[in-house]
Each structure stands twice: as C-alpha cells, then as structure tokens.
Amino acid sequence: MTNIVVPQLGESVVEARVARWLKKEGERVEVGEPVVELETEKIDLEVPADKAGVIASISRQEGTDVKIGELLGTIDDSAATPEAPPAKPAAAKAANGGGAPAAPAPLDTKATPTAKRIAKEHDVKLDSVQGSGAAGRVMKQDVQNAIAPPVSPAARTAPTPAPPSVPAAPRPAGDRGETRQRMSKRRATIARRLVEAQRTAAMLTTFNEADMTALMALRERRKEDFKKQHGVGLGIASFFVKASVAALRAFPQINAEIQGDEIVTKHYYDIGMAVGAEGGLVVPVIRDADTRSFAGIELAIRDFAQRAKDGTLTLEDLTGGTFTITNGGVFGSLLSTPILNPPQVGILGLHKIADRAVALNGQVVIRPMMYLALSYDHRIVDGREAVQFLVKVKEFIEDPSLLLIES
C-alpha cells in the first residue's frame, strides 16, 4: 500500500486545501499520473501517484484544509500489474493473422485541471484541442478558444449593429437575497497577509510623480527594432525594474528584511512583479534582475503574465523576492498606497499615465505624467531614505540614458 501525502508546498507555504480529486476510489492510476489537485495561497498543484495501482482510499475530502505530510489517501500497488483481459473475438482474429489489427486505445490528453474542468462543462473533447503549453499541454485558453474562437482582426473592425435595448427585469418586491461563497485559499491568505502586514510593519507611503516624455519618446523610436530583434515589445516595466535596481543599490536598506532582531540586507536583486490572475494577485519573481537586459526582463514579464493566465506558474516562480513592483495603472488607477509584501520592506506602485498641466521653465505645458508611490517599513527605512529612493527612480525614468551609466 502506498500513501498519497501532501508534498512540500514551497517557501513559507505550510497549508493547502483539497480542491478536487481527479481519481475516485477503485480507479486505476499510473506512475506520475495526477490523482488530486491542491489549492494553495500561491498556486494550484497536482499531486501525482508515486506508484501504479488502484485508489484504495480517500482520507481527505474536497474542501478540507491539509498540512504538509498529511495523508490524503492510499494506492493499492499490489494491483500494479493487472492481468490482461481476455481477448475479444475481433482481437483474437487479428492475433491469428485475420483482419486488421485492433486500433490502440487513445492516449489520455495532457491538460491542466482547469482546462479539463472547462472542457467537461462545455462538452469539448480535449483530444481535438491543440495545446499551447509545454509539450503540447492543453491550457485553459486553448479550451476557451475552442469554445469561442478568437475574433479575426477584420471581423473585429467590422461594424456591428447595436442590439436592441432590453430593460433589466425589475427585482421582485421583497427580494433581498444573498449568496455565500467560501473564500479560496489564495483569497483567504491574501486577506490574512495584508492585515498582518499592516499590523506588524510600521508602514508608510511616500509619493512623487514622473514626467514620462523622454521614456515614451525613446520607446517610440526603438520599439520596432526592439521587437524585430528580440521578439517582444518594449514596455515601461523593464525601465522601472532597471531604475529600481539602480535605486536599491544606492539605498540597500530597502532591499532588506527583518529576521528577529537582525536586519538582513540582500546583495542580489530578485524583483517581484505583481500580476492579476484568476483567484487573486500573484507576484512572480524575476531572479537576478540586475544581470538581465531589457529584453530579458520583458521576456520574463510576458512569460509570467501568460502562465498566470494559464494557471501554470510554479511555486519556484512565486517564492522569494527582495522588492516588489505593482502597476495599478493597467487597471486605470491614478493613485494608490500599495501594501508591503512581507518580509520585504519596500514596494513601488506605478499608476496610470495621464496628460496633466505642469509648470516647466516658467510656462504651463501638457506632459504625460505618472504618480509613483513607495510604501516602506519605517522600522528599518527612514523617511529621508524612502523619499530619496523615489527621487532616484524618478530621475532614471525622466532621463533613461542615466540607466546606461548607473544600472
């Protein structure tokens, strides 16, 4: 008998929730075949079978919270090599040289749990879906495209008649219904960690604004050549990663954390980039960002965004990080106060680029401006250092050529 246990879940993750059993008691599994899906605060992951056999028991039902090493179920591995079933007449005939050989059983299509669930809900056959994931794995978006193929550019630009206006049905008198839904593991952890960050850290936020004129002009000049050479667009995120690394070098205490009564300063720069994903915000980490080119950073960000959408980020992608950047501007935010991502002591908030009237050389001009916000832990970062850090970032963004000298 082989136990199915909760595996190691990654740095600082000690608990998970049984999301779905992919096999039922009595069903056969092969080595490496996923048997149960766990939901953690960071990602959903599949637990594979260590041995082939039959699911003998399920100890933890769906929706149950479990800890690392706890028993989830058992596999009867004595059934690992079942006897072959008696040959059917057609198969026997083929074996004796008569007729065509029997067609092999179709292989199980490899797909993410979410892709399988959506395919089942919409009666889509996975073996007919072209997978875009690693080794042809079928992703959520592949199934969604099979259900409703993407609209072509021509169709997208064609005029569409406006549908007739249909008034919403009035709410019946006295109808004051409510719905209740259990928090996902990720959402519950986000809630707990955000409150914890505000309770345990002496968190303050300082603000500044950056004139994006020079950066946007540089992007406009170089974007075509950059994409041809590297196969990825030149966004603003890579500039802010580079500017943050350069500013962290100047103010190393913002690239640190508190452990007990010690300050641990990091001499490497693993920059977390907050990404909105189904179920909540995740923060994949660009390792050794100081050693990466603009193209390397842009490729990493694009990869993270796609895998967050597909639900294929790994625990390794989400662990660690010495400093975080979050961009509420992509959702239209003009100004915000980002909350620290413990145990980090600094987080940079980016916002919407908006044309504003500013005073320049005694004249009022219109410039594309962005508000910047730095939230920091006042226990080890003084206000002066936080303000100077943000001014440093502003200088790099307003004169990107400085990044060639100091980043």
C-alpha positions in Angstrom: 0.0 0.0 0.0 1.4 3.4 -1.0 0.4 6.6 0.8 -0.7 9.8 -1.0 0.6 12.7 1.1 0.6 16.5 0.9 4.0 17.3 -0.7 6.3 20.2 0.1 4.4 23.3 -1.0 7.2 25.9 -1.2 8.8 28.5 0.9 6.5 29.8 3.7 3.6 27.7 2.5 2.5 25.1 5.0 -1.1 24.5 4.3 -3.3 23.7 1.3 -6.9 22.8 0.5 -8.1 19.7 -1.3 -9.6 21.3 -4.4 -10.6 18.2 -6.5 -9.9 14.5 -6.6 -9.0 13.6 -10.1 -9.5 9.9 -9.4 -12.1 8.0 -7.4 -11.8 5.1 -5.1 -11.4 1.9 -7.2 -10.0 3.7 -10.2 -6.6 2.8 -11.6 -3.7 5.2 -11.8 -0.3 5.0 -13.4 3.0 6.3 -12.1 3.2 10.0 -12.3 -0.5 10.4 -13.1 -2.2 13.3 -11.2 -4.6 12.0 -8.6 -5.6 15.0 -6.6 -5.5 18.8 -7.1 -4.5 21.0 -4.1 -5.2 24.8 -3.8 -2.5 26.8 -2.0 -2.2 30.5 -1.3 0.1 30.9 -4.3 -0.9 28.3 -7.0 -2.9 25.2 -7.6 -0.9 22.0 -8.0 -1.5 18.4 -8.8 -0.2 15.5 -6.7 0.9 12.6 -8.8 0.9 8.9 -8.0 4.3 7.5 -6.8 3.3 4.0 -7.9 0.8 2.4 -10.2 -2.2 0.7 -8.8 -5.8 1.4 -7.7 -7.0 4.2 -5.4 -7.8 2.2 -2.2 -9.0 5.0 0.0 -9.5 8.8 0.1 -8.8 10.2 3.6 -9.3 13.9 2.9 -12.4 15.1 1.1 -12.7 18.1 -1.3 -12.7 21.4 0.6 -10.7 20.1 3.5 -7.6 22.0 4.7 -4.5 19.9 5.0 -0.9 20.4 6.0 2.4 19.2 4.6 2.9 15.5 5.1 -0.7 14.7 6.0 -2.3 11.6 4.5 -4.6 12.3 1.5 -5.4 8.7 0.5 -3.8 5.4 -0.4 -2.9 3.4 -3.5 -3.1 -0.4 -3.6 0.0 -1.0 -5.5 -0.5 -4.8 -5.4 -2.7 -4.2 -8.4 0.2 -2.5 -10.3 0.4 -5.2 -13.0 -3.2 -6.4 -13.7 -3.7 -9.5 -15.8 -4.6 -8.7 -19.4 -8.3 -9.1 -20.1 -9.4 -12.0 -22.3 -9.0 -11.1 -26.0 -12.2 -10.2 -27.7 -13.2 -12.1 -30.9 -12.0 -9.3 -33.2 -8.7 -9.0 -31.4 -8.3 -12.8 -31.4 -8.9 -12.9 -35.1 -6.3 -10.2 -35.7 -3.8 -12.1 -33.5 -4.3 -15.2 -35.7 -3.5 -13.2 -38.8 -7.0 -12.5 -39.9 -8.3 -9.0 -40.4 -6.8 -5.6 -39.5 -5.1 -5.2 -36.1 -7.1 -3.6 -33.4 -6.6 0.2 -33.1 -4.6 1.2 -30.0 -6.5 2.9 -27.2 -6.3 6.7 -27.4 -3.8 8.2 -25.1 -5.1 10.5 -22.3 -4.7 14.1 -23.4 -2.4 16.1 -21.1 -4.2 19.2 -19.9 -4.3 21.4 -16.9 -7.0 20.7 -14.3 -8.8 24.0 -15.2 -8.7 23.1 -18.9 -10.2 19.7 -18.1 -13.0 21.2 -16.0 -13.9 23.8 -18.6 -13.8 21.2 -21.4 -16.2 19.0 -19.4 -18.5 21.8 -18.6 -18.8 22.7 -22.3 -18.6 19.2 -23.7 -15.3 19.8 -25.5 -13.2 16.8 -26.5 -9.7 17.5 -25.3 -8.1 15.3 -27.9 -9.4 17.7 -30.5 -7.8 20.8 -28.9 -4.4 22.0 -30.0 -2.3 22.6 -26.8 -0.1 25.7 -26.5 1.6 24.7 -23.3 4.9 22.8 -22.7 5.0 19.5 -24.6 1.6 20.3 -26.2 -0.2 20.5 -22.9 -3.8 21.9 -23.3 -4.2 25.1 -21.4 -7.4 26.9 -20.2 -7.1 29.4 -23.0 -6.9 26.6 -25.6 -10.2 25.2 -24.5 -11.8 28.7 -24.3 -10.6 29.3 -27.9 -12.1 26.0 -29.0 -15.5 27.1 -27.4 -15.4 30.6 -28.9 -12.6 31.1 -31.4 -10.8 34.5 -31.2 -12.3 37.2 -33.4 -10.2 37.9 -36.5 -8.9 41.5 -37.0 -11.2 42.0 -40.0 -14.2 40.9 -38.0 -13.1 42.9 -35.0 -13.1 46.1 -37.1 -16.3 45.4 -39.0 -19.3 47.5 -37.7 -21.7 45.6 -35.5 -25.3 46.6 -35.3 -26.2 47.7 -31.8 -28.5 45.2 -30.1 -32.0 46.4 -29.2 -32.1 47.9 -25.7 -33.8 45.5 -23.3 -34.6 46.9 -19.9 -33.4 44.8 -16.9 -36.1 42.8 -15.2 -37.2 44.6 -12.1 -36.2 42.9 -8.8 -39.3 41.3 -7.3 -40.6 43.3 -4.3 -39.2 42.0 -1.1 -36.4 40.1 -2.8 -33.3 40.7 -0.6 -31.4 37.6 -1.5 -27.7 37.0 -0.6 -25.1 34.5 -1.8 -22.4 32.9 0.3 -19.1 31.5 -1.1 -16.2 30.1 0.8 -13.0 32.1 0.3 -10.4 30.4 -1.9 -7.2 29.5 -0.2 -5.4 32.3 -2.1 -8.0 34.9 -1.3 -8.0 33.9 2.4 -4.3 34.1 2.5 -4.2 37.5 0.7 -6.6 38.8 3.3 -4.6 37.4 6.2 -1.3 38.6 4.9 -2.5 42.1 4.1 -3.9 42.6 7.6 -0.7 41.1 9.0 1.5 43.5 7.0 -0.4 46.5 8.3 -0.3 45.1 11.9 3.3 44.1 12.1 5.1 46.6 9.9 5.4 50.4 10.6 4.2 51.0 7.0 4.3 54.5 5.5 3.9 55.7 1.9 5.7 58.5 0.1 4.7 59.9 -3.3 6.2 61.6 -6.3 5.5 62.0 -10.0 7.5 61.3 -13.1 7.4 63.0 -16.4 7.2 60.2 -18.9 8.0 62.3 -22.0 11.6 61.1 -22.6 10.9 57.4 -21.8 7.8 57.3 -24.1 9.8 59.1 -26.9 12.6 56.5 -26.5 10.1 53.6 -26.7 8.5 55.1 -29.8 11.9 55.4 -31.6 13.1 52.0 -30.7 10.0 49.7 -30.4 10.0 48.4 -33.9 13.7 47.5 -34.0 13.5 46.1 -30.4 10.6 43.8 -31.4 12.3 42.6 -34.6 15.5 41.8 -32.7 14.1 40.2 -29.5 10.6 39.1 -30.5 8.9 41.0 -27.6 7.6 44.5 -27.2 9.5 47.2 -25.3 7.2 48.1 -22.4 7.7 50.6 -19.5 8.0 47.8 -16.9 11.6 46.9 -17.9 12.6 50.6 -17.3 11.1 50.6 -13.8 12.8 47.3 -13.0 16.2 48.7 -14.1 15.5 52.0 -12.3 14.5 50.1 -9.1 17.7 48.0 -9.1 19.8 51.1 -9.5 18.0 52.9 -6.7 18.2 49.8 -4.5 22.0 49.8 -5.0 22.1 53.4 -3.7 19.7 52.6 -0.8 20.4 48.9 0.2 18.3 49.0 3.3 15.2 49.0 1.1 16.5 45.7 -0.3 16.5 44.0 3.1 14.2 42.3 5.6 13.9 41.9 9.4 14.6 38.5 10.9 14.2 38.6 14.7 16.3 41.4 15.9 18.6 41.4 12.8 18.5 43.3 9.6 19.3 41.0 6.6 20.5 43.1 3.6 20.3 41.2 0.3 23.2 41.7 -2.2 21.1 40.3 -5.0 18.1 41.8 -6.7 15.1 39.4 -7.1 12.3 41.8 -8.2 8.7 40.6 -7.8 6.2 41.8 -10.4 2.6 41.8 -9.2 0.3 40.1 -11.8 -3.5 39.8 -11.6 -4.6 36.2 -12.0 -7.8 34.2 -11.7 -8.4 33.9 -8.0 -6.3 36.8 -6.8 -3.0 38.6 -7.2 0.3 36.7 -7.6 3.8 38.0 -7.5 6.2 36.0 -9.7 9.9 36.9 -9.2 12.4 38.0 -11.8 15.6 36.4 -10.4 18.9 38.4 -10.6 17.2 41.3 -12.3 20.4 43.2 -12.2 22.1 40.8 -14.6 19.2 40.9 -17.2 18.9 43.0 -20.3 15.8 45.0 -21.2 14.8 42.2 -23.5 15.4 39.5 -20.8 13.2 41.4 -18.4 10.4 41.9 -21.0 10.5 38.3 -21.9 10.3 37.2 -18.3 7.3 39.5 -17.7 5.5 38.3 -20.8 6.1 34.7 -19.7 4.8 35.3 -16.2 1.7 37.1 -17.5 0.9 34.2 -19.9 1.5 31.5 -17.3 -0.6 33.4 -14.7 -3.4 33.4 -17.2 -2.9 29.7 -17.9 -2.6 28.8 -14.3 0.9 27.2 -14.8 3.0 29.3 -12.5 5.1 27.1 -10.2 5.9 27.6 -6.5 9.5 28.4 -7.5 8.2 31.3 -9.7 6.4 32.8 -6.7 8.9 32.3 -3.8 11.5 34.8 -2.6 11.8 38.3 -3.9 13.6 41.2 -2.3 11.5 44.1 -3.6 8.2 44.3 -5.4 6.7 46.5 -8.2 2.9 46.7 -8.7 1.2 48.5 -11.6 -2.3 49.6 -10.8 -2.2 51.9 -13.8 -3.0 49.0 -16.1 -6.4 48.9 -14.4 -6.8 52.7 -14.6 -5.6 53.6 -11.1 -4.4 57.2 -10.8 -3.0 57.0 -7.3 -2.8 54.3 -4.6 -0.9 53.2 -1.5 0.5 49.7 -2.1 0.7 47.3 0.8 4.0 45.6 1.6 4.7 42.1 0.6 6.2 40.6 3.8 9.0 40.1 4.6 10.1 42.7 2.1 10.3 46.3 3.3 9.6 48.2 0.1 7.1 48.1 -2.7 6.9 50.5 -5.7 3.5 51.4 -7.0 3.1 52.5 -10.6 0.0 54.3 -11.9 -1.9 55.5 -15.0 0.0 57.8 -17.4 -2.2 60.9 -17.8 -1.7 64.2 -19.6 -1.5 66.9 -17.0 -0.7 70.6 -16.9 2.7 71.1 -15.3 4.9 74.2 -14.8 8.1 73.9 -16.8 10.7 76.8 -17.2 8.1 79.3 -16.2 5.4 78.0 -18.6 2.4 75.8 -18.2 2.8 72.7 -20.5 0.9 69.5 -21.0 3.0 66.4 -20.2 2.3 62.7 -19.8 2.7 62.2 -16.0 2.7 59.2 -13.7 2.3 59.3 -9.9 4.7 57.0 -8.1 4.2 55.6 -4.7 6.7 53.8 -2.4 5.4 52.0 0.7 8.1 51.1 3.1 8.7 49.6 6.6 9.7 52.5 8.8 11.3 50.1 11.3 14.4 49.9 9.1 13.8 52.5 6.4 13.8 56.2 7.4 11.6 58.7 5.7 14.6 60.5 4.2 15.9 57.4 2.6 12.5 56.4 1.2 12.0 59.9 -0.3 15.5 59.9 -1.8 14.9 56.4 -3.2 11.8 57.5 -5.0 13.5 60.7 -6.3 16.2 58.4 -7.7 13.7 56.3 -9.5 12.1 59.5 -10.9 15.4 60.7 -12.2 16.1 57.5 -14.0 12.7 57.4 -15.6 12.8 61.1 -16.7 16.3 60.6 -18.2 16.6 56.9 -19.2 20.1 57.5 -20.5 21.2 57.5 -16.8 20.4 53.8 -16.7 23.3 53.1 -19.1 25.6 54.7 -16.5 24.2 53.6 -13.2 22.2 50.4 -13.7 
